Every structure is written in C-alpha cells, then in structure tokens.
C-alpha cells in the first residue's frame, strides 16, 4: 500500500501510541522502524515493518501484512510504503482491530484491503517473521 501522506499517518500513529503510553517521543518511535534495504530510518523512507509490542498485553503478538513484500515495493517504483502496526490493547489483537485503526487513519482503501485478507495469511505472516528472527 503506497501513500504520499506519510506525515499525516505518522501523526495519527504517534498520537495513538502516546495515548496508550507505548512511546513518549518521536525519536523513540523512529527507533522502532525497520526501513527498506539500503534506506535510513526515517518516516519517509519506505516503512516495511512498523512494529510495537505492548508487554502489558498477554500474549503479545506482532502482525505483519503479507501484502507488503520486497517485490511489491519494487513494483510501486519505490514510493514510501507504510504498514505494519501492532495493535494490542485490553489483551485483544485481531484482524478487525487492524481494520479499525486503518479507518481511524482515514484510509478506507487500506481498511477494505485488510478486511479482505484471510486470517490464515496473517498468521502465516506472523510465523514467517518469527522464523526470520530465530
């Protein structure tokens, strides 16, 4: 999913994370970014994985969209990409919550796309991330 509204998206994300006491400042947020290969950690340099793990939630989960891959990044002519955001509050993380945040970010196209992703693909993406980290 490509966008040219990176500052606006980050502002919404930052406000939500601060409200949930998951980050306290912009620098802490940028430290959580995994940039595309060969790019610096900045808000505008193509975010492949945007990951937050709230240790207050049990179990903690990381949701990584299977839609965004190195190949799809190349196909959009290296425009900035965003996703992924971990949603975890009140001990609840699920696909509908992810779609709800997308709606809050004022991007109905993203929300519709997330609703169409089968849960099996989301779980496969989680397993893939865990395998790469181990």
C-alpha positions in Angstrom: 0.0 0.0 0.0 1.7 3.2 -1.1 0.9 6.7 0.2 2.1 10.2 0.0 0.6 11.1 3.3 3.4 9.8 5.5 3.5 12.8 7.9 -0.3 12.7 8.5 -0.2 8.9 9.0 2.7 9.2 11.5 0.9 11.9 13.4 -2.2 9.7 13.9 0.0 6.8 14.8 2.1 8.8 17.2 -1.0 10.3 19.0 -2.4 6.8 19.5 0.8 5.3 20.7 1.4 8.2 23.2 -2.2 7.9 24.4 -1.5 4.2 25.1 1.8 5.0 26.7 3.7 2.9 24.2 6.1 5.6 23.2 6.9 9.0 24.7 8.5 10.9 21.8 9.2 10.9 18.1 12.7 9.6 18.4 11.5 6.5 20.3 9.0 5.9 17.5 11.6 6.2 14.7 13.8 3.7 16.5 11.0 1.1 16.0 11.1 1.4 12.2 12.6 -1.2 10.0 13.4 0.6 6.8 13.5 -0.9 3.3 17.0 -2.3 2.5 19.5 0.4 1.8 17.4 3.2 3.3 17.9 5.2 6.5 15.5 5.0 9.4 13.2 8.0 8.7 9.5 8.5 8.5 9.6 9.0 4.7 12.0 6.3 3.6 9.6 3.4 3.0 8.5 1.6 6.0 8.4 -2.2 5.6 7.6 -3.2 9.2 6.2 -0.9 11.8 6.2 -3.0 15.0 5.1 -2.4 18.5 4.9 -5.0 21.2 3.0 -3.9 24.3 4.2 -6.1 27.1 1.2 -5.3 29.1 -0.9 -7.5 26.7 -0.7 -11.2 27.0 0.0 -12.9 24.8 1.9 -10.2 22.8 1.6 -10.5 19.1 3.2 -9.0 16.0 1.1 -8.7 12.9 2.9 -8.3 9.7 1.0 -7.8 6.5 1.7 -10.4 3.8 0.6 -7.8 1.2 3.8 -5.8 1.6 6.9 -7.6 0.2 10.2 -6.6 -1.3 8.7 -7.4 -4.7 5.6 -5.2 -4.2 7.9 -2.4 -3.1 9.8 -2.6 -6.4 6.5 -2.6 -8.3 5.4 0.7 -6.9 8.6 2.5 -8.1 10.0 2.8 -4.5 7.4 5.2 -3.3 7.1 5.3 0.5 5.1 2.4 2.0 3.6 2.0 5.4 2.5 -0.9 7.4 2.8 -2.7 9.8 1.4 -1.6 13.1 0.9 -4.0 16.0 -2.5 -3.5 17.7 -2.7 -4.7 21.2 -4.9 -3.3 23.9 -7.1 -4.7 26.5 -5.5 -8.1 25.8 -7.1 -8.1 22.3 -5.4 -8.2 18.9 -7.2 -9.2 15.8 -7.9 -8.5 12.2 -11.0 -6.3 12.8 -9.0 -4.2 15.2 -6.4 -3.7 12.5 -9.1 -2.6 10.0 -10.5 -0.3 12.7 -7.1 1.5 13.0 -6.9 1.8 9.2 -10.3 3.5 9.3 -9.0 5.9 12.0 -6.1 6.7 9.8 -8.7 8.0 7.2 -7.8 5.5 4.5 -10.8 3.4 3.5 -8.8 1.6 0.8 -6.5 0.2 3.4 -9.3 -0.7 5.6 -11.1 -2.6 2.8 -7.9 -4.4 1.8 -7.2 -5.5 5.4 -10.7 -6.8 5.8 -10.2 -9.0 2.7 -7.0 -10.6 4.0 -7.8 -14.1 5.3 -6.7 -14.7 8.9 -4.7 -17.7 7.6 -2.5 -15.2 5.7 -2.0 -13.0 8.7 -1.0 -16.0 10.8 1.4 -17.2 8.1 3.0 -13.7 8.1 3.5 -13.9 11.8 5.1 -17.3 11.5 7.3 -16.0 8.7 8.5 -13.1 10.8 9.2 -15.4 13.8 11.2 -17.8 11.6 13.3 -14.9 10.3 14.1 -13.6 13.8 15.1 -17.0 15.1 
